[in-house]
Amino acid sequence: MDVLRVLAVLVAALFVLGAPGLPTVLALRLRPLTALAVVTPVSAVLIAASAELGHLLSIPWTVLSPLVLGLVLGGLLWSAGIGRRRSRHTHRAAAPEPVAQDTAEHRVAAEDADGAAADGADAATPDAQTVDAAHDAEGAASSTSTATAAATTTATATTTTDVPETALGRLLATRRGRAATILLGLAIGGGYILLRALDMMGGLFRVNQSYDNVFHLNAVRHILRLGDGSAWTVGGMTTLPGEETFYPALWHQTVSLVVQLSGQDIVLASNLVMLLLGTTVWPLALMALVRTGTNAGPAGWLAAGALAGVASAFPLSMMSWGVLLPYLYSLAMMPLVLMLIVHLVRLAPDGEQRLTGGQLGVLMPAVFGAVALAHPQGVFVALVMGVPMMVWAVLATATDLVRRRPRAGIRLAVLVPLTALVIVVGHDIWYRFRPVEASAAVWDPNATTEEAIWQTLTLAPNATPIWLPLGVLVALCALAVLIGSRSRWLVIAFLAAGALSVATRSLPVDDLRYELTGNWYSDNNRITVMLATAAVPLLAVGLDVLLRWAARLLPVLRGTAGAVLAVTLCLAIIAVGHFSPSTEVSRTYLEREWRSDNLLSDDERALLLMLPEVVPEDAVIATNAWNGSSLAYAISDREVLNTFMSFQAEDEVHLLNGHLDDAQRDPEVCDAAEDLGVDYALDFGPKELHDRSATYTGLNEISESGAAEVVLQVGDAKLLRMLPCRGTDGSMNG
C-alpha cells in the first residue's frame, strides 16, 4: 500500500513540476536537455502567477489554473514563432551535431561566425591548421570529452585530424548516444543524492524535526483549506485579519497541488517534492549549464550530473537545516540563472546549443522569476555570481576590441551599459530588500580566515573539517579550466561565491559582516551552500579538460577506455567527497534533524493520524507549535489555535495559551474558549523544540485541572475534550 501511495505522489509531483511549463518549452523549440532543465522553473513561475490571478479573480485553487495559463502562453509563443531559429542555427537532421569539437577548424569557424568574447571564443583566422598548432602549443585546447576526441563530426573525423574514428565516437555523435550520456550522469548524481537523503531521513514518511517545518507543512494545509494559493494567503496564516504580508509561497503552492492531485498526505508530498528537486531538477540544471554554456564534451556533461552531490553542503543540508525548503527550491534552479547570463553576455560557445534572442527573452523572466519567487535570497545569490561574470565578459570583449576582432565594438557597446544597469539595479535591490541589522547579525563566525579559505576550497559545509584531497581536486580542475578551457567565467563565479563563503565563516560581527552577509541574516549555512552552484560545473569542465589532455598522451583513451575512465573518475571524486570528515560531521547533524523526536515523537505522530476519527471537521484544537501539536493542522486536517511558533493573534488566543486550564475557574477563559470554538486540546508534554519547556502554560496541566478530559491517548500524548464551563454571564458553555 505504501508503494502505491509513493507512486501516486511521485507521478503527481512530476506532473506539477513539468506539465504547466511544457507547452511553453515546446513552443520555444529548445534542445532536449535545455528543455528538460527549464521546464520546472517555467512551470514554477506559471504556478505562482496563476495563484495570484486566482486570488484576484476568486478562482478556486486547483492544478487547472497553471495548466490553462501554460497552454495559453505556449499557444501565443508558438503562433508568434519565438522559438524558430535563424538559418545559421538550424539543425540539419542529415548532419549529426558535432560532439567532440577537437579541431581548430571547428572552433575558428564557430568563433568567427559568432564573434564571441575572448572568454567564449578565440580570434578567427583563415588558416585553421596554423591556429590549431598555436593553440596546442599554449595548451588551451577546447574542453571536450576524451571518449569522443576522435571526431569532429562523423563525416570529418578522419580528414581533419589524425585521430581514427571510433565506434563510441559514432555513437556519441547520435542523439541516442548523447541522451545515454546525460541519463547516466543523472542516474549517478541523482542516485547518490537520493541514497544519502534517504539515509539521512530514515524514510519517506518521516517528519523533519525543525522549526521551519511547522510553518511549511501547515502553510500547505492553509492553502488547501482556503482554496487560495496566493503568497498573501500564506503570509496571512500567522497574522491578524487585514494585516496579511507577502511570503514566498512557491514551495507551498507546488506541494499543495501535488497533494490535491495525488490525494495523499502533506508530509509524503513535501518529502517527495524535496527529493525530486535535489535528485532531478538540480543535476539537470547543472548539466544544462555545462552543455550549453561551455565547450565541454560528453565527459563534461556526464560529470556535471554525476558530481551533483559531491558538495555535502548542497542539496542535502538544505533538506535538513532550517528546514529551508523554499531556499532549496530556489538554489536547485540557480545553475540555469548562470546559464542564461552566459548566453546573454555571449560567453557561451556558438552552435546548436546557443539560445536565440527570442528564447532568452522568454526564459530569463521565467527562470529569474521562479528563483526569486521560490526564495528572494536566490536573487542575492544570482547577484553575487552573475555580476562578476558580466564584468568578466566586458573585460574579455574589451580585449577583443584591442585585438581588432570582428564586431567586438558592437558587443562592447551593448555589454557596458547592460552591465552598468545590472550593477545599479542590483545595488538598489541589495540594500532595499535586506533585513535590518538587528535581525541580520545573529550568526557568529566560526573559523579563522585561513581556516575559512581552506574550508571553502575543500567545499566543506559550515563549521566542518577541512578535507585536503577534495581541495586538491578543486584546485587542479580550476587550473585546468584556466589553461585549457575558454569557460574561465566558471573560475570567476567560484571565486565570487568563495569570497562570500570566507567572509561569512570568518569576519567578526561588525558593519562589514552585515554589509556582505546581512542579506542572508549572516547565516553561514545559507551562504556557504551557494558554493556548489559554481563548484560542480568547475569540477566537471576541469575534469573534461584533464581527460582530453590524457587522451593526447594516450591515444587508447580516445575510445571506449576514455569513457570508462571518465565514469571511474566521477565515482572516485564522489568517493573522495563521501568519505571526508566534513561529510561525516554534516551527516551526523543532518540525521539528528530527521531522526530525533525533538518536535514530534512516534507516539505523537500516531495520535495525530487518529484525530480525524475522533475530532469533528469543524472543531478547533488548542495546540502548542513548540511541541509539535500544532501539526494537527497539516497532518490531521483540523483547525488549531496556533499554526506556528511566531504569530499574531487576538488577545483571546493569548489568554487561552496561558490559562486554558483555568476554564473551570475563570469565566473569561471559558468565554474565550466558547468564542473561538475551542472544543479540544492536545497535551504533548512540556518538552519543546530548541530545549524550551512548557511555553504555553494553559496546556500543561489541563487534564489535572478538571477543564478537560482525556478522550484519546498514545503513550504520553493526549487528546483532551473541553468540559462545559460557566461564562461571565453565568450560563454554561461547551
C-alpha positions in Angstrom: 0.0 0.0 0.0 2.8 2.4 0.9 4.4 1.8 -2.5 1.2 2.8 -4.3 1.0 5.9 -2.2 4.6 6.8 -3.0 3.9 6.2 -6.7 0.8 8.3 -6.7 2.7 11.3 -5.2 5.7 10.8 -7.4 3.5 10.9 -10.6 1.6 13.9 -9.3 4.9 15.7 -8.4 6.4 15.1 -11.8 3.2 16.3 -13.4 3.1 19.5 -11.3 6.8 20.3 -11.8 6.6 19.7 -15.6 3.2 19.9 -17.2 2.3 23.6 -16.8 5.6 24.7 -18.5 5.6 22.0 -21.2 3.6 24.0 -23.8 6.0 27.0 -23.4 9.1 24.8 -23.7 7.8 23.1 -26.8 6.9 26.4 -28.3 10.4 27.7 -27.7 11.8 24.6 -29.6 14.6 24.2 -27.2 17.3 21.4 -27.4 16.2 18.4 -25.3 18.5 18.8 -22.3 17.8 22.5 -22.1 14.1 21.8 -22.4 14.2 19.2 -19.6 16.1 21.6 -17.3 14.0 24.7 -17.8 10.5 23.1 -17.7 10.5 23.2 -13.9 11.2 26.9 -13.5 8.8 27.7 -16.3 6.1 25.6 -14.6 7.0 27.2 -11.2 6.5 30.7 -12.5 3.2 29.7 -14.0 2.1 28.2 -10.7 2.9 31.4 -8.9 1.3 33.6 -11.5 -1.9 31.5 -11.6 -2.1 31.5 -7.8 -2.2 35.3 -7.7 -4.6 35.5 -10.7 -6.9 33.1 -8.9 -6.7 35.1 -5.8 -7.7 38.3 -7.6 -10.4 36.6 -9.7 -11.7 34.4 -6.9 -10.9 31.2 -8.8 -10.6 28.1 -6.7 -7.0 26.8 -6.4 -6.5 23.7 -8.5 -3.9 22.4 -10.9 -6.1 23.5 -13.8 -5.1 27.1 -13.2 -1.4 26.8 -14.1 -2.2 24.2 -16.8 -4.6 26.6 -18.6 -2.2 29.5 -18.2 0.6 27.4 -19.6 -1.5 26.4 -22.6 -2.4 30.0 -23.3 1.2 31.1 -23.0 2.5 28.2 -25.1 0.0 28.8 -27.8 0.9 32.5 -28.0 4.6 31.8 -28.3 4.0 29.0 -30.8 1.9 31.3 -33.0 4.5 34.1 -32.7 7.3 31.7 -33.8 9.5 32.8 -30.8 11.4 29.5 -30.9 12.2 29.5 -34.6 16.0 29.7 -35.2 17.7 31.8 -37.8 19.1 29.8 -40.7 22.6 29.7 -39.2 21.3 28.0 -36.1 19.1 25.5 -38.0 19.9 21.9 -37.2 20.0 19.6 -40.1 18.9 16.0 -39.4 21.3 14.7 -42.0 24.3 16.1 -40.2 24.7 14.9 -36.7 25.7 17.5 -34.1 29.4 17.7 -33.5 30.2 16.2 -30.2 33.9 16.5 -30.0 35.0 20.0 -31.1 38.6 18.9 -31.2 39.8 20.8 -34.2 40.8 24.3 -34.7 38.7 24.3 -37.9 35.5 23.8 -35.9 36.5 26.3 -33.2 37.6 29.0 -35.5 34.5 28.7 -37.8 32.2 28.9 -34.9 34.0 31.8 -33.3 34.2 33.8 -36.5 30.5 33.3 -37.1 29.6 34.2 -33.6 32.1 36.9 -32.8 32.0 35.8 -29.2 34.1 37.4 -26.4 37.6 36.2 -25.8 36.5 34.0 -22.9 34.0 32.3 -25.1 36.0 32.1 -28.3 39.3 32.9 -29.8 40.1 35.0 -32.8 39.0 33.9 -36.2 41.6 33.2 -38.9 41.5 31.6 -42.3 44.5 29.4 -41.6 42.9 26.7 -39.4 46.0 24.5 -39.2 48.2 27.3 -38.0 45.7 28.2 -35.3 45.4 24.6 -34.2 49.2 24.3 -33.9 49.5 27.5 -31.9 46.6 26.6 -29.8 48.1 23.2 -28.9 51.4 24.9 -28.1 49.8 27.1 -25.5 47.8 24.2 -24.1 44.5 25.9 -24.4 42.5 23.2 -26.2 38.8 23.2 -26.2 37.4 21.3 -23.2 35.9 18.2 -24.7 35.4 14.5 -23.9 38.3 12.1 -24.2 35.9 9.5 -25.3 35.0 11.5 -28.4 38.2 13.4 -29.1 38.4 11.3 -32.2 35.7 13.0 -34.2 34.6 16.5 -35.1 31.7 15.1 -36.9 31.0 11.6 -38.3 31.9 12.9 -41.7 35.2 14.7 -40.9 36.7 12.8 -38.1 39.5 11.2 -40.2 40.0 14.1 -42.6 40.7 17.0 -40.2 42.7 15.1 -37.6 45.0 12.1 -37.4 42.7 10.6 -34.8 40.9 7.5 -36.1 37.1 7.4 -35.8 35.8 5.0 -33.1 32.6 3.1 -32.6 32.0 5.1 -29.4 32.6 8.4 -31.2 30.0 7.4 -33.8 27.5 6.5 -31.0 28.1 9.8 -29.1 27.5 11.7 -32.4 23.9 10.5 -32.3 21.0 11.7 -30.3 20.7 8.4 -28.6 24.3 8.4 -27.5 24.1 11.9 -26.2 20.9 11.1 -24.3 22.5 8.0 -22.8 25.4 10.1 -21.6 23.1 12.6 -19.9 20.9 9.9 -18.4 24.0 8.2 -17.0 25.1 11.4 -15.4 21.7 12.0 -13.9 21.5 8.4 -12.6 24.9 8.6 -10.9 24.4 12.0 -9.4 20.7 11.8 -8.6 21.1 8.3 -7.3 23.9 9.2 -5.0 21.9 12.2 -3.6 18.8 10.0 -3.2 20.7 7.3 -1.3 22.2 9.9 1.1 19.0 11.7 1.6 17.0 8.6 2.4 19.8 7.5 4.8 19.6 10.9 6.4 15.8 11.0 6.6 15.3 7.4 7.7 12.2 7.0 5.5 9.9 8.8 3.1 7.1 9.3 5.7 9.2 10.9 8.4 8.6 14.5 9.6 11.6 16.8 9.7 12.1 17.9 13.3 12.9 21.5 12.7 11.4 24.9 13.4 10.6 26.0 9.9 8.9 22.7 9.0 6.0 23.5 11.2 5.3 26.5 9.1 5.9 24.8 5.7 3.6 21.9 6.4 0.9 24.0 7.9 1.1 26.6 5.1 0.3 23.8 2.6 -2.8 22.9 4.6 -3.7 26.6 4.8 -3.8 26.8 1.0 -5.8 23.7 0.7 -8.4 24.7 3.3 -8.9 28.2 1.9 -8.7 27.1 -1.7 -6.4 30.0 -2.3 -2.7 29.7 -3.2 -1.7 33.3 -3.1 1.5 34.3 -1.4 -0.6 36.8 0.6 -2.8 33.9 1.8 0.3 32.0 3.1 1.7 35.2 4.6 -1.7 35.7 6.4 -1.6 32.4 8.1 0.3 33.9 11.1 -1.1 37.4 11.0 -4.2 39.2 12.1 -7.0 39.6 9.5 -6.3 42.6 7.3 -2.6 42.5 8.1 -1.5 39.8 5.6 2.0 40.1 4.3 3.8 38.6 1.2 5.5 35.3 1.9 7.5 33.5 -0.9 5.0 30.7 -1.3 6.1 28.8 -4.5 7.1 25.8 -2.4 3.8 25.6 -0.7 1.8 26.3 -3.9 3.7 23.4 -5.6 3.2 20.9 -2.8 -0.4 21.8 -2.3 -1.1 20.9 -6.0 0.8 17.6 -5.5 -1.4 16.8 -2.5 -4.6 17.7 -4.4 -3.6 15.6 -7.4 -2.4 12.6 -5.6 -4.9 12.6 -2.7 -2.1 11.7 -0.3 -0.9 13.4 2.9 1.2 16.6 3.1 4.2 15.1 4.7 4.8 12.5 2.0 4.1 15.1 -0.8 6.6 17.5 0.8 9.3 14.9 1.2 9.0 13.7 -2.4 9.0 17.1 -3.9 12.1 17.9 -1.9 13.8 14.8 -3.2 12.8 15.5 -6.8 14.3 19.0 -6.6 17.6 17.6 -5.2 17.9 14.4 -7.3 16.5 15.6 -10.7 16.0 19.3 -11.1 19.4 20.2 -9.6 21.5 17.7 -11.7 19.6 18.6 -14.9 20.3 22.3 -14.3 24.0 21.6 -13.8 24.2 19.5 -17.0 22.3 22.1 -19.0 24.8 24.8 -17.8 27.8 22.8 -18.8 26.2 21.5 -22.1 25.1 24.9 -23.4 27.5 27.3 -21.6 30.8 25.6 -22.2 32.7 23.6 -24.9 32.8 20.5 -22.7 32.1 17.3 -24.4 30.1 14.2 -23.1 32.6 13.6 -20.3 31.8 17.1 -19.0 28.1 16.8 -19.3 28.2 13.4 -17.5 30.4 14.8 -14.7 28.1 17.8 -14.2 25.3 15.4 -13.3 27.3 12.7 -11.6 29.1 15.2 -9.3 25.8 17.0 -8.3 26.1 15.7 -4.8 29.8 15.9 -4.3 29.5 19.1 -2.1 27.8 17.9 1.1 26.5 21.5 1.7 24.0 21.3 -1.1 21.5 20.0 -1.7 21.5 17.8 1.4 22.0 20.5 4.1 19.0 22.5 2.7 16.9 19.3 3.1 17.5 19.4 6.8 18.9 22.7 8.1 16.0 25.0 8.9 14.4 23.2 7.1 14.9 25.8 4.3 12.8 24.1 1.6 11.9 27.3 -0.3 15.7 28.2 -0.5 16.3 24.6 -1.7 13.8 25.2 -4.5 15.5 28.5 -5.4 19.1 27.2 -5.4 18.1 24.0 -7.3 17.4 26.2 -10.3 20.4 28.6 -9.8 22.6 26.9 -12.4 20.0 27.9 -15.0 20.4 31.6 -14.0 24.2 31.3 -14.7 23.4 29.5 -18.0 21.2 32.4 -19.1 23.7 35.0 -18.1 26.4 33.2 -20.1 24.2 33.2 -23.1 23.2 36.8 -22.6 26.7 38.2 -22.5 27.9 35.9 -25.3 30.3 33.8 -23.2 28.6 30.6 -24.4 30.1 28.9 -27.4 28.3 29.1 -30.7 26.4 26.1 -32.1 23.2 24.2 -31.8 23.0 24.7 -28.1 23.2 28.5 -28.3 19.9 30.1 -27.2 18.4 32.6 -29.6 17.3 36.1 -28.6 13.7 35.1 -28.6 14.3 32.1 -26.3 16.4 34.3 -23.9 13.6 36.8 -23.9 11.1 34.3 -22.6 13.4 32.2 -20.4 15.1 35.0 -18.5 12.0 36.4 -16.8 10.7 32.9 -16.3 13.8 31.4 -14.7 14.8 34.6 -12.8 11.2 34.9 -11.6 11.0 31.3 -10.4 14.2 31.7 -8.5 13.0 34.9 -6.8 9.5 33.6 -6.1 10.9 30.4 -4.6 13.0 32.5 -2.2 14.1 36.1 -2.6 17.6 35.3 -1.3 18.1 33.5 -4.6 18.2 37.0 -6.1 21.2 37.8 -3.9 22.9 34.6 -4.9 22.5 35.4 -8.5 23.9 38.9 -8.0 27.0 37.5 -6.2 28.0 35.3 -9.1 26.3 36.9 -12.0 27.7 40.4 -11.7 31.3 39.3 -11.7 30.6 37.1 -14.7 29.2 40.1 -16.6 32.2 42.3 -15.6 34.4 39.5 -16.9 32.5 39.5 -20.2 33.1 43.2 -20.5 36.8 42.8 -20.0 37.0 39.9 -22.4 35.2 41.8 -25.0 37.4 44.9 -24.5 40.3 42.6 -25.1 38.7 41.5 -28.3 38.4 45.2 -29.3 42.1 45.8 -28.7 42.8 42.8 -30.8 40.5 44.1 -33.5 38.3 41.1 -33.6 35.1 41.4 -35.7 32.0 43.0 -34.1 33.8 43.4 -30.7 32.9 47.1 -30.7 29.2 46.4 -31.2 29.2 43.8 -28.4 31.1 46.1 -26.1 28.6 48.9 -26.8 25.8 46.6 -25.6 27.6 44.9 -22.7 28.9 48.0 -21.0 25.5 49.8 -20.4 23.8 46.4 -19.7 26.4 45.5 -17.0 26.2 49.0 -15.6 22.4 48.8 -15.4 22.6 45.4 -13.6 25.1 46.8 -11.1 22.9 49.9 -10.4 19.7 47.9 -10.1 21.5 45.1 -8.1 22.9 47.6 -5.7 19.5 49.0 -5.1 18.0 45.5 -4.6 20.9 44.5 -2.3 20.2 47.4 0.1 16.5 47.8 -0.2 15.4 44.2 0.5 17.9 43.0 3.1 16.8 42.6 6.7 17.6 45.2 9.3 20.9 44.8 11.1 19.3 43.8 14.4 17.9 40.6 12.8 20.7 40.1 10.3 23.7 39.7 12.6 22.5 36.8 14.7 25.0 34.2 13.3 28.6 34.4 14.5 31.8 33.5 12.6 33.2 30.1 13.5 36.6 29.9 11.7 39.8 32.0 11.3 40.4 33.5 7.9 42.9 30.7 7.0 40.5 28.0 8.1 37.7 29.6 6.1 39.8 29.7 2.9 40.6 26.0 3.2 37.0 25.1 4.1 35.8 26.9 1.0 38.4 25.4 -1.3 37.5 21.9 0.1 33.8 22.6 -0.3 33.3 21.8 3.4 29.9 22.7 4.8 29.6 25.2 7.5 31.7 24.5 10.7 33.0 21.2 9.4 36.6 19.9 9.0 38.9 20.6 6.0 39.5 17.7 3.6 42.6 18.3 1.5 42.1 15.6 -1.2 38.9 17.3 -2.3 40.6 20.7 -2.2 43.4 19.4 -4.4 40.9 18.2 -6.9 39.1 21.6 -6.9 42.4 23.5 -7.4 43.5 21.1 -10.2 40.2 21.4 -12.1 40.2 25.2 -11.7 43.8 25.3 -13.1 42.7 23.1 -16.0 39.8 25.4 -16.8 42.0 28.4 -16.7 44.6 26.9 -19.0 42.7 24.5 -21.2 39.2 26.0 -21.5 37.5 29.1 -22.7 35.0 28.9 -19.9 37.1 30.8 -17.4 34.0 32.5 -16.2 33.5 29.4 -14.1 36.5 30.3 -12.1 35.2 33.9 -11.7 31.8 32.5 -10.4 33.6 30.2 -8.0 35.9 32.9 -6.6 32.9 35.2 -6.1 30.9 32.6 -4.2 34.1 31.5 -2.4 34.8 35.1 -1.2 31.4 35.3 0.4 31.9 31.9 2.0 35.2 33.0 3.5 33.5 36.2 4.7 30.6 34.6 6.5 32.8 32.0 8.2 35.5 34.3 9.4 34.5 38.0 9.6 33.8 39.4 13.0 30.4 40.7 13.9 30.6 44.3 12.6 29.4 46.6 9.9 31.4 44.9 7.2 30.0 41.5 8.0 26.5 42.9 7.8 27.2 44.7 4.5 28.4 41.4 2.9 26.2 38.8 4.6 23.3 40.6 6.1 21.0 39.7 3.2 21.1 36.1 4.4 20.8 37.1 8.1 24.5 36.4 8.2 23.5 32.7 8.3 26.7 30.8 7.4 24.6 27.7 6.3 22.6 29.7 3.7 25.7 31.4 2.3 28.1 28.5 2.1 25.7 26.3 0.1 25.9 28.6 -2.9 29.5 27.3 -3.5 28.0 24.1 -5.1 26.4 26.1 -7.9 29.9 27.2 -9.1 32.0 24.3 -7.9 30.2 21.4 -9.6 30.4 22.9 -13.1 34.1 23.9 -12.4 34.9 20.3 -11.5 33.0 18.9 -14.5 34.7 21.1 -17.1 38.1 20.8 -15.4 37.8 17.0 -15.5 36.8 17.2 -19.1 40.0 19.2 -19.9 42.2 16.8 -17.9 40.8 13.8 -19.7 41.4 15.4 -23.1 45.0 16.1 -22.2 45.3 12.5 -21.1 43.9 11.3 -24.5 46.6 13.3 -26.3 49.2 11.4 -24.4 47.5 8.0 -24.5 45.5 7.6 -27.8 43.8 4.5 -26.4 41.7 6.9 -24.2 40.1 8.2 -27.4 37.8 5.2 -27.5 35.8 3.2 -25.0 38.7 3.3 -22.5 38.3 7.0 -22.2 34.6 6.7 -21.5 35.2 4.1 -18.8 37.9 6.3 -17.3 35.5 9.3 -17.2 32.9 7.3 -15.3 35.5 5.9 -13.0 36.9 9.3 -12.2 33.5 10.6 -11.4 32.9 7.8 -9.0 36.3 8.3 -7.4 35.6 12.0 -6.9 32.3 11.2 -5.3 34.0 8.7 -3.0 36.6 11.3 -2.0 33.8 13.7 -1.0 31.7 11.0 0.6 34.4 9.7 2.9 35.6 13.1 4.0 35.5 14.1 7.7 33.3 17.1 6.8 30.7 14.8 5.3 30.7 12.6 8.4 30.2 15.6 10.7 27.5 17.0 8.4 25.8 13.7 8.2 25.6 13.4 12.0 23.9 16.7 12.3 21.5 16.3 9.4 20.4 12.9 10.6 19.5 14.4 14.0 17.2 16.9 12.3 15.2 13.9 10.9 15.5 11.0 13.3 15.1 12.7 16.6 11.9 13.3 18.4 12.7 17.0 19.3 9.5 18.1 17.6 7.2 15.2 17.1 7.6 11.7 18.6 6.3 8.5 17.0 3.5 8.3 19.6 2.5 11.9 18.9 2.5 11.3 15.2 0.4 8.2 15.7 -2.1 10.2 17.7 -2.3 12.9 15.1 -3.1 10.3 12.4 -6.0 9.1 14.6 -7.5 12.5 15.2 -9.8 12.6 12.2 -11.7 9.6 13.6 -12.4 11.5 16.8 -12.4 15.2 16.2 -15.2 16.7 14.1 -14.2 18.6 11.0 -15.4 22.0 12.3 -13.7 21.7 15.7 -10.8 23.8 16.9 -7.9 22.3 18.9 -5.8 24.2 21.3 -2.2 23.4 20.5 1.4 24.4 21.1 3.5 24.8 18.0 6.7 24.4 20.0 6.0 20.8 20.9 4.7 19.7 17.6 1.0 19.5 18.5 0.1 22.3 16.0 1.0 19.9 13.2 -2.5 18.6 13.7 -3.4 21.3 11.1 -1.2 19.7 8.4 -1.4 16.0 9.4 -4.9 15.7 10.8 -6.6 18.4 8.7 -8.2 20.0 11.8 -8.2 23.7 12.8 -5.7 24.6 15.5 -5.4 27.6 17.8 -1.7 28.2 16.9 -0.3 27.3 13.5 3.3 28.4 14.1 5.7 29.5 16.9 5.8 33.1 15.7 2.4 34.6 15.1 0.0 37.5 15.6 -3.3 36.7 17.3 -6.3 38.1 19.1 -6.0 38.7 22.8 -8.3 35.8 23.4 -5.8 33.4 21.8 -3.0 34.5 24.1 -5.4 34.2 27.0 -6.1 30.6 26.2 -2.5 29.8 25.6 -1.7 30.9 29.1 -4.8 30.0 31.0 -6.9 27.4 29.2 -6.5 25.0 32.2 -8.4 27.6 34.3 -11.6 27.4 32.2 -13.5 25.9 35.1 -12.3 28.6 37.5 -12.1 31.7 35.3 -15.3 32.8 33.4 -13.3 35.0 31.0 -11.2 32.0 29.9 -14.5 30.0 29.5 -15.9 32.7 27.3 -12.8 32.9 25.2 -12.9 29.2 24.5 -16.5 29.5 23.5 -15.9 32.4 21.2 -13.0 30.7 19.4 -14.8 27.4 19.2 -12.0 25.5 21.1 -13.5 22.1 21.8 -10.3 20.0 22.1 -6.7 20.4 23.3 -3.5 18.4 22.7 -1.2 17.7 25.5 2.2 16.6 24.2 4.0 17.3 27.4 6.4 20.1 28.5 9.3 19.1 26.2 9.7 21.6 23.3 12.0 22.3 20.4 15.3 24.1 21.0 15.3 22.9 24.6 12.4 25.0 25.5 9.8 23.8 28.0 6.1 24.4 28.7 5.8 27.7 26.7 2.0 27.6 26.8 1.2 27.2 30.4 -2.5 26.9 29.8 -2.0 23.4 28.2 0.4 21.9 30.7 -2.0 20.8 33.4 -5.3 20.9 31.6 -6.2 17.3 32.3 -5.4 17.6 36.0 -7.2 20.9 36.5 -10.6 19.5 35.5 -11.0 21.7 32.5 -10.9 18.8 30.1 -11.0 15.0 29.9 -8.7 12.6 28.0 -10.5 11.0 25.0 -7.5 9.6 23.2 -4.0 8.7 24.3 -1.0 7.1 22.7 1.9 6.8 25.0 2.2 10.1 26.8 0.5 12.1 24.0 -3.1 13.0 24.9 -6.1 14.4 23.1 -8.5 16.1 25.6 -12.1 17.3 25.2 -13.0 20.6 26.9 -15.7 20.2 29.6 -18.6 22.6 29.9 -17.7 25.7 31.9 -19.5 28.7 33.2 -19.1 32.0 31.4 -19.2 35.6 32.7 -23.0 35.8 32.2 -23.4 32.8 34.4 -24.5 30.4 31.7 -22.9 27.1 30.8 -20.7 26.9 27.7 -19.5 23.9 25.8 
